[in-house]
Amino acid sequence: MAKRIGILLGQLGTPDAPTAPAVRKYLRQFLGDRRVVDLNPFLWWMILNGIILPRRSKQSAALYQKVWTAEGSPLLRITNAQAKGLQERLQRTSENAELRVEVAMRYGNPSTGLAIDTLCQWGAGEILLFPMYPQYSAPTTASTYDEVFRQLTRRRLVPTLRVVPPYFDDPLYIDVLAQSIRERLAATDKTPDKILISFHGIPQRYAALGDPYPDHCDATVKALARKMGWSIHDYLLSFQSRFGKEPWLQPYTDQTLMRLGAERLGRILVICPGFTADCLETIDEIGNLGREQFESRGGEELDLVPCLNDRPAWLDAMTAIAGRELAGWL
């Protein structure tokens, strides 16, 4: 029997449906994670269940309804396509092993536990965890590690485990980002007045405690700027999706968009390199709300570069990145 190797494609997660009950279940799991919110557990439980979930569940469900597809959320549809493309490519490169890729959502379904069980029942003796977060952050990357390790502790026979390290400045990743930007620019005859590079934010306190996320984001931006030949005056870095009252990484994307609009810029190009798959935070928060914030203050046009998604060049890069970590197993 050929050796069997499993790959876990780690992604943050999504509700099962664009309804208030489904979103409430998802948010309870997400916001109940100590990696995400590390406030006093008893106090946070009361705030989460007494205030946030009753209000936010219905609001978020309405937003998900705007982007939902026949195959589920955009994030789920795209991640499934990435898993399929990665498996096909990896299998073509292997002569002595069978490979199987499973989607492992940290929150929601398909769950990390289900993905691990599926691979183990299939007979995987080795598993490679491939997080879909290029920049390391405790609320995303470390939380995914936590869940994988937690699920493996339930098993008597634990497969050998490897993890793809953060690839925030990996030339393969940067090259595909640059390609996606060039293709977007080629699709229009207008040169942007400014390029905004927006990442998901985290509380400033997390960075002060040692989370390297802002440094990784900065490294991505600098590597991308070098690849594109941008000067420091061509682009801006910002952070989106802040939650709660404490300070998050700045500058904030929404405030930056309104400021750029007030400067009467004709056209801006926005890219979100921290997301490898389009989701609510890119399609709606930037593509809809962000565009409204920019244009309502006087800006003319916001052009959003799609995430890497399942574009062949990114699937090829994912295959090469995974292949490096599979060395010795194949």
URZIPE-V943385 format. One record per residue. N is the residue number from 1. RES is the residue in one letter. SS is DSSP state (H for helix, E for strand, - for the rest). PHI is phi in degrees with one decimal (none if undefined). Layout:
N,RES,SS,PHI + N,RES,SS,PHI
//
This chain:
1,M,-,none + 2,A,-,-67.7 + 3,K,E,-60.1 + 4,R,E,-117.9 + 5,I,E,-121.4 + 6,G,E,-104.9 + 7,I,E,-123.7 + 8,L,E,-97.1 + 9,L,E,-91.5 + 10,G,E,-82.2 + 11,Q,E,-131.1 + 12,L,E,-65.6 + 13,G,E,139.9 + 14,T,E,-160.3 + 15,P,-,-64.6 + 16,D,-,-77.5 + 17,A,-,-156.6 + 18,P,-,-85.8 + 19,T,-,-121.0 + 20,A,H,-59.1 + 21,P,H,-61.7 + 22,A,H,-67.6 + 23,V,H,-67.5 + 24,R,H,-60.7 + 25,K,H,-62.3 + 26,Y,H,-66.3 + 27,L,H,-65.2 + 28,R,H,-62.7 + 29,Q,H,-69.8 + 30,F,H,-66.5 + 31,L,H,-77.0 + 32,G,-,-87.0 + 33,D,-,-78.0 + 34,R,-,-66.4 + 35,R,-,-69.6 + 36,V,-,-86.8 + 37,V,-,-128.7 + 38,D,-,-109.4 + 39,L,-,-71.8 + 40,N,-,-49.1 + 41,P,H,-56.6 + 42,F,H,-66.9 + 43,L,H,-64.6 + 44,W,H,-66.6 + 45,W,H,-59.0 + 46,M,H,-67.2 + 47,I,H,-65.4 + 48,L,H,-62.5 + 49,N,H,-81.9 + 50,G,H,-92.0 + 51,I,H,-123.2 + 52,I,H,-70.4 + 53,L,H,-62.4 + 54,P,H,-60.6 + 55,R,H,-86.0 + 56,R,H,-73.5 + 57,S,H,-60.1 + 58,K,H,-68.5 + 59,Q,H,-64.1 + 60,S,H,-68.6 + 61,A,H,-60.3 + 62,A,H,-63.6 + 63,L,H,-70.4 + 64,Y,H,-63.8 + 65,Q,H,-60.7 + 66,K,H,-72.4 + 67,V,H,-114.7 + 68,W,-,-65.0 + 69,T,E,-122.0 + 70,A,-,-64.3 + 71,E,-,-97.4 + 72,G,E,104.0 + 73,S,-,-68.8 + 74,P,H,-56.0 + 75,L,H,-61.0 + 76,L,H,-67.8 + 77,R,H,-60.6 + 78,I,H,-70.6 + 79,T,H,-64.3 + 80,N,H,-61.9 + 81,A,H,-66.9 + 82,Q,H,-63.6 + 83,A,H,-62.5 + 84,K,H,-63.8 + 85,G,H,-64.7 + 86,L,H,-66.4 + 87,Q,H,-62.6 + 88,E,H,-60.3 + 89,R,H,-70.2 + 90,L,H,-64.7 + 91,Q,H,-65.3 + 92,R,H,-67.7 + 93,T,H,-89.6 + 94,S,-,-108.6 + 95,E,-,-109.1 + 96,N,-,-122.1 + 97,A,E,-152.9 + 98,E,E,-96.1 + 99,L,E,-124.1 + 100,R,E,-139.3 + 101,V,E,-107.7 + 102,E,E,-123.7 + 103,V,E,-78.0 + 104,A,E,-125.3 + 105,M,E,-80.7 + 106,R,E,-66.9 + 107,Y,E,-127.9 + 108,G,E,84.9 + 109,N,-,-124.1 + 110,P,-,-69.8 + 111,S,E,-72.7 + 112,T,H,-61.8 + 113,G,H,-62.4 + 114,L,H,-64.2 + 115,A,H,-62.9 + 116,I,H,-66.9 + 117,D,H,-60.3 + 118,T,H,-62.0 + 119,L,H,-66.5 + 120,C,H,-68.0 + 121,Q,H,-66.3 + 122,W,H,-70.0 + 123,G,-,109.9 + 124,A,-,-68.0 + 125,G,-,-93.1 + 126,E,E,-133.0 + 127,I,E,-132.8 + 128,L,E,-108.6 + 129,L,E,-90.3 + 130,F,E,-118.9 + 131,P,E,-68.5 + 132,M,-,-90.3 + 133,Y,-,-116.5 + 134,P,-,-61.0 + 135,Q,-,-98.5 + 136,Y,-,-68.4 + 137,S,-,-151.5 + 138,A,H,-60.8 + 139,P,H,-65.9 + 140,T,H,-114.2 + 141,T,H,-61.8 + 142,A,H,-65.1 + 143,S,H,-64.8 + 144,T,H,-65.7 + 145,Y,H,-56.8 + 146,D,H,-52.9 + 147,E,H,-69.2 + 148,V,H,-62.5 + 149,F,H,-63.7 + 150,R,H,-62.7 + 151,Q,H,-68.1 + 152,L,H,-70.3 + 153,T,-,-66.7 + 154,R,-,-81.2 + 155,R,-,-101.3 + 156,R,-,-72.6 + 157,L,-,-103.4 + 158,V,-,-101.0 + 159,P,-,-68.1 + 160,T,E,-64.5 + 161,L,E,-122.5 + 162,R,E,-128.0 + 163,V,E,-129.9 + 164,V,-,-70.0 + 165,P,-,-71.0 + 166,P,-,-54.4 + 167,Y,-,-121.0 + 168,F,-,-60.6 + 169,D,-,-124.7 + 170,D,-,-63.7 + 171,P,H,-55.4 + 172,L,H,-63.5 + 173,Y,H,-67.0 + 174,I,H,-63.4 + 175,D,H,-60.8 + 176,V,H,-71.2 + 177,L,H,-58.6 + 178,A,H,-61.7 + 179,Q,H,-62.2 + 180,S,H,-64.9 + 181,I,H,-69.4 + 182,R,H,-60.6 + 183,E,H,-65.7 + 184,R,H,-67.9 + 185,L,H,-65.9 + 186,A,H,-71.1 + 187,A,-,-77.2 + 188,T,-,-134.7 + 189,D,-,-96.2 + 190,K,-,-106.2 + 191,T,-,-89.3 + 192,P,-,-67.1 + 193,D,-,-75.4 + 194,K,E,-157.1 + 195,I,E,-112.7 + 196,L,E,-108.9 + 197,I,E,-109.0 + 198,S,E,-109.8 + 199,F,E,-115.0 + 200,H,E,-63.9 + 201,G,-,-89.5 + 202,I,-,-139.4 + 203,P,E,-58.0 + 204,Q,H,-57.4 + 205,R,H,-61.1 + 206,Y,H,-64.1 + 207,A,H,-64.5 + 208,A,H,-64.2 + 209,L,-,-86.3 + 210,G,-,120.6 + 211,D,-,-68.1 + 212,P,-,-82.1 + 213,Y,H,-52.1 + 214,P,H,-61.8 + 215,D,H,-67.4 + 216,H,H,-66.2 + 217,C,H,-62.1 + 218,D,H,-62.7 + 219,A,H,-65.8 + 220,T,H,-60.9 + 221,V,H,-61.9 + 222,K,H,-65.6 + 223,A,H,-66.2 + 224,L,H,-67.6 + 225,A,H,-63.3 + 226,R,H,-63.1 + 227,K,H,-64.8 + 228,M,H,-87.0 + 229,G,-,75.0 + 230,W,-,-82.1 + 231,S,-,-90.8 + 232,I,-,-62.6 + 233,H,-,-86.7 + 234,D,-,-84.4 + 235,Y,E,-138.7 + 236,L,E,-132.9 + 237,L,E,-106.9 + 238,S,E,-148.3 + 239,F,E,-130.4 + 240,Q,E,-112.5 + 241,S,-,64.7 + 242,R,-,-69.8 + 243,F,-,-142.2 + 244,G,-,89.0 + 245,K,-,-100.3 + 246,E,-,-74.8 + 247,P,-,-64.0 + 248,W,E,-109.1 + 249,L,-,-56.0 + 250,Q,-,-125.1 + 251,P,-,-75.5 + 252,Y,E,-79.8 + 253,T,H,-63.2 + 254,D,H,-63.7 + 255,Q,H,-67.3 + 256,T,H,-65.1 + 257,L,H,-63.0 + 258,M,H,-68.1 + 259,R,H,-66.3 + 260,L,H,-64.3 + 261,G,H,-65.5 + 262,A,H,-66.2 + 263,E,-,-81.8 + 264,R,-,60.5 + 265,L,-,-70.7 + 266,G,-,-74.2 + 267,R,E,-151.2 + 268,I,E,-125.4 + 269,L,E,-109.8 + 270,V,E,-117.3 + 271,I,E,-129.8 + 272,C,-,-121.8 + 273,P,-,-69.8 + 274,G,-,-75.9 + 275,F,-,-105.5 + 276,T,-,-89.1 + 277,A,-,-141.5 + 278,D,-,-63.4 + 279,C,-,-153.9 + 280,L,H,-56.9 + 281,E,H,-70.2 + 282,T,H,-97.7 + 283,I,H,-64.1 + 284,D,-,-99.1 + 285,E,H,-62.7 + 286,I,H,-96.3 + 287,G,H,-66.2 + 288,N,H,-109.7 + 289,L,H,-64.4 + 290,G,H,-62.3 + 291,R,H,-62.9 + 292,E,H,-64.3 + 293,Q,H,-63.4 + 294,F,H,-69.1 + 295,E,H,-73.4 + 296,S,H,-68.0 + 297,R,-,-96.6 + 298,G,-,119.8 + 299,G,-,-70.6 + 300,E,-,-98.0 + 301,E,E,-150.8 + 302,L,E,-111.5 + 303,D,E,-112.4 + 304,L,E,-98.0 + 305,V,-,-78.5 + 306,P,-,-59.1 + 307,C,-,-67.2 + 308,L,-,-65.1 + 309,N,-,50.1 + 310,D,-,-109.4 + 311,R,-,-61.2 + 312,P,H,-52.9 + 313,A,H,-62.7 + 314,W,H,-72.4 + 315,L,H,-62.3 + 316,D,H,-64.7 + 317,A,H,-66.3 + 318,M,H,-58.1 + 319,T,H,-63.2 + 320,A,H,-66.9 + 321,I,H,-63.9 + 322,A,H,-63.5 + 323,G,H,-60.2 + 324,R,H,-61.6 + 325,E,H,-76.4 + 326,L,-,-87.8 + 327,A,-,-56.9 + 328,G,-,96.9 + 329,W,-,-87.4 + 330,L,-,-97.0
//
